[in-house]
Amino acid sequence: MKEFSVKFILPDGFLIFKRPVIKTATVAKGTDLLTAATKAGVILNATCGGDGLCGKCKVVVNKKTVPACETLVESDLEVRVPKGSLEVRIKSSLSAEEFTKGIVLKRENAYKHSPMVRKIYLKLPELTANDNASDLDRLYRELAGKIDGVHISAKFASVKFLSGTLRDSDFQVTVTLGLKDGHFEIISVEPGDTTKASYGFAFDIGTTTVAGQLVDLNTREILGTRIAFNKQAAYGSDVITRIIFASVPEGLEKAHKAVVSNMNEMIGDLIKAYKVNLADVYAIACAGNMTMMHLLLKVDPSAIRKPPYLPATTAFPTIHSSEVEIEANPKGLISFLPGVSTYVGGDIVAGILACGIFETDELSLLIDIGTNGELVLGNKEWMIGAAASAGPAFEGSGLSCGMKAVKGAVQKVRIDEDLSVHCDVIGNGKPSGVCGSGYIDLLCQMLKRGIIDKSGKINKDTKSGRIRLGETRPEFVVAFKSESGAGKDVVINEDDIENIKRSKGAIYSAVIALLAKVEKDIKDVKKIYIAGGFGNYLNIENAICIGLLPDVERGRYEFVGNSSLAGARMSLLSTEALEKTGDIAKNITYIDLSAEPAYMDEYIASLFFPHTNLWRFPSVR
Amino acid sequence: MKEFSVKFILPDGFLIFKRPVIKTATVAKGTDLLTAATKAGVILNATCGGDGLCGKCKVVVNKKTVPACETLVESDLEVRVPKGSLEVRIKSSLSAEEFTKGIVLKRENAYKHSPMVRKIYLKLPELTANDNASDLDRLYRELAGKIDGVHISAKFASVKFLSGTLRDSDFQVTVTLGLKDGHFEIISVEPGDTTKASYGFAFDIGTTTVAGQLVDLNTREILGTRIAFNKQAAYGSDVITRIIFASVPEGLEKAHKAVVSNMNEMIGDLIKAYKVNLADVYAIACAGNMTMMHLLLKVDPSAIRKPPYLPATTAFPTIHSSEVEIEANPKGLISFLPGVSTYVGGDIVAGILACGIFETDELSLLIDIGTNGELVLGNKEWMIGAAASAGPAFEGSGLSCGMKAVKGAVQKVRIDEDLSVHCDVIGNGKPSGVCGSGYIDLLCQMLKRGIIDKSGKINKDTKSGRIRLGETRPEFVVAFKSESGAGKDVVINEDDIENIKRSKGAIYSAVIALLAKVEKDIKDVKKIYIAGGFGNYLNIENAICIGLLPDVERGRYEFVGNSSLAGARMSLLSTEALEKTGDIAKNITYIDLSAEPAYMDEYIASLFFPHTNLWRFPSVR
């Protein structure tokens, strides 16, 4: 049978990384366009069900508007989909399966396998006339032998049909218990043995990026991961504009709904991909910065931006997922990692849990490079934390060709002597843009090849077609349009470089100022954990080369990727770990760097590649 | 005509908030004190009907004891009423506002005044730059000094606008705390000092009747009471038919909504009458039988009617009122008194709390006569409980002219030698029907006048227009259509009598069988508490006369009215009392009378007025 290819070009609102989204399906001759669209994953409005009555599935073929349900495919076609005809938004999520599982840390299973929700299969003894304990008491009696010394309670919703369930299942049931307010609560009672079906999600809610992960609560296996831009970006790119937006109830509601929609899309996407029932998703653990937690939980964040910059709360109790409109088992639980202060949130506490700084004798440092840069220095005796206004450059945001570490992003760069550029692209396709780790490599290589000088200016005397004056400023071409997947040249310009320089300077100077605060030297730090949304890759050597990281023995560094997500995952899988997050948050003392006189001087000195004081970078010099 | 004012000072048991209850009437010179007392709403014993024969209406005037029916008012008077002379206690009723506050028990304030919801006014210290505790932590810090050793948590909904509330109110706020799951939870944070506005409701959810009471949580004052028929009656008059109805989800939903509607109407009515804001109603305590609790909470009750007759649960945790659609402050709490077993519910546990049986050395008995009859026998060492299928006759249900103790009900009856009938009608209007206490009087008087024989058959030979053959069976006319408010004759027929005989027989024989179970005699019982919805009045003498209650020294009896409502109210006002209900429920052993061989024999023997074995009723004989 003859087959044709149909390309659906989605409207502007569906740009992903500034490229229009194109979805393609190969269909048999004579297939209608509505069917073809569905096959391509494009869900068109069709309230009449494709009967040609509602007229809502209009598409544009050869500049003519036609109803998709009544137009048959007779050749290869390009179909433009107007915005109004689309029923569903296309998720901007990570595509390449090889990146979906995230970094698994050495400490992954450091704590007892004890998920916040657990299932227990029970065979209750037969009913007898002289035992008049209620059905629930009989359940408690049986559970008492299985879960020691824990007070168990029941939500009404969970025992509504208890009597029927017990009798219909011959008193052989699976009880799902969740830890909430310090005791186990019955989440559900199901007939038969369903212990195998128990899933959870870990989330890292960042200002720019949201990451979610489906985990099998029994095996601790990470099934899949999705990352997406935080939809709140529509209401402001940084926390301050979002707080202003959310300082009125309607704004708060919108900001809340935006991130909930991020989370629900990821849940929906992953359970579909891994054939998990939504009702079997019982537990969620979330880490995020303080503002993100306020917005997710619809807590007025307005005091955060008024002196003395206080959050409404730093700790959030475990609640039912339905209370925040998260689509999982509505009686399932969602817990939130506690934060330290306005600028050191639950994401950093999660990172500390993941790296284990609070359990080691060695002086250690965690540097989390996200939309902001946060640092924690310490050991099991003490910890201090601080924040640096680094901006989202290393998340690929705010740069002319920046993108997140997803398919199509340049994550590694080598520049030859002849200035030819070799890119390592996530997913092995054509480069569409550059992610954080790619920019670090790029700048380092540009410095080495003399394309830029120490201040970040592009050397216009260099003879290469890649160096040119862009619209308003000099730029370097990483990939020409012909090699690119973006339909245009992929470039880095002087504004981008300035942007990255400030980011790296903010982080480096914060490290130095924080050490100075406790009269320590970087040499005293035995272990440096680097976290952030760089993808699964960060070239430490190159990060030192550009002056982002201090120039110490490379063996002291460990790249831990999204440690916030890792900490959330560990909390999901171990109530012991979740409990420790409370201790961690209490034990970190927040240092306000803007009140430290040394900080500004350090910052100014760091606005060079690698630094004004080259003696600090002996191996780079 | 010359008029005088007569003040009746009621005895100790009728103290309201430690003040004696005083009732006043203005009467014409020469009026007898019995009539004056009735006018004042003080119902004195006068089994002879004021003929100066029984000597039971004794009162004290100028330190001299005189019969009220023979003492005439010649001046303004103060009359002390001894306890033994009172026939009626103040009780909740729909009609007369003076009766709406219910019986206040001696033990009313036996437990520490500690409502399950409490308000605390806080003035927080000023913000300083070097204190970066979150707003919530600042609140906790301040509360720690006010509420000792209690873990406090916050619902998100309660702290959503915390930051704004604190700043708008100059950090002077009232925090409302509710005890739930063993710790205090923040229910609301309001600007300024609102501690004065704090209200709660106590409910007794009976199969036939629902009673609700508005209480000021600060002063412990009962503001008002309402009673109504349980709207579930539309789905069956007894628990079995309701369970069958509610054994499918739609039926359960309907039964739930019916009783919730009862409760919401009472709340709406009372807050309007007493000018209370709905948002200031923070706490509700409910007592009811096991089936009523299942239906209220939408828990499938179907196992209750299948052997071995188990409830889904006997204990229900405190939840938010909005979780059961009760219209109060949605973050406010609703607690439920726990039950013992299918047939001994939270209403009986409430009664035990109210009467204090579990705290006394003396062997005591509680008989609660509602739709069923329930009994608890014991003391502080042990308690046993049982149920008797008495049916709702004493609630006025299932009888040809039966009605609840509301306006228009005959609550007291005297029949003269010439068979003329004198009715005391609630609200002083025309009789519309007869309530429980009226039937007791009526049967007693009919026995005395020979209108019925010991088996309950109407003596058709008696010459009176009141005795006739009704449609199918003999009947006695209590009030002819012309005297009646019902638009028809108010009658009692042989079926009614048979019905009441079975009811009273079921209760009496249960008392005897329960005593036999522990090898005790009724003489060993030092205190007998009679509870039930008879209205404002129960003539113990007449109840013994018909064989409903055992023939013991009258001083051992105490009529406690709706003790379920009283216990709910005590639990509302004292977390100590609420906690004790758990202990009470645990310490009552349920006895299945139907498994006791003695019970059926006793029942058969009790199907006479007063009893087959007359030696058991020496004072009646």
Interface residues (C-beta under 8 A of the other chain):
Chain A: L127 T128 A129 D131 N132 A133 S134 D135 L136 D137 R138 S153 A154 K155 F156 V159 K160 F161 L162 S163 G164 L166 R167 D181 G182 H183 L297 K298 V299 D300 P301 S302 A303 K306 P307 P308 Y309 L310 P311 A312 T313 T314 A315 F316 P317 I319 E323 V324 S341 T342 Y590
Chain B: L127 T128 A129 D131 N132 A133 S134 D135 L136 D137 R138 H151 S153 A154 K155 F156 V159 K160 F161 L162 S163 G164 L166 R167 D181 H183 L297 K298 V299 D300 P301 S302 A303 K306 P307 P308 Y309 L310 P311 A312 T313 T314 A315 F316 P317 I319 E323 V324 S341 T342 Y590 D592
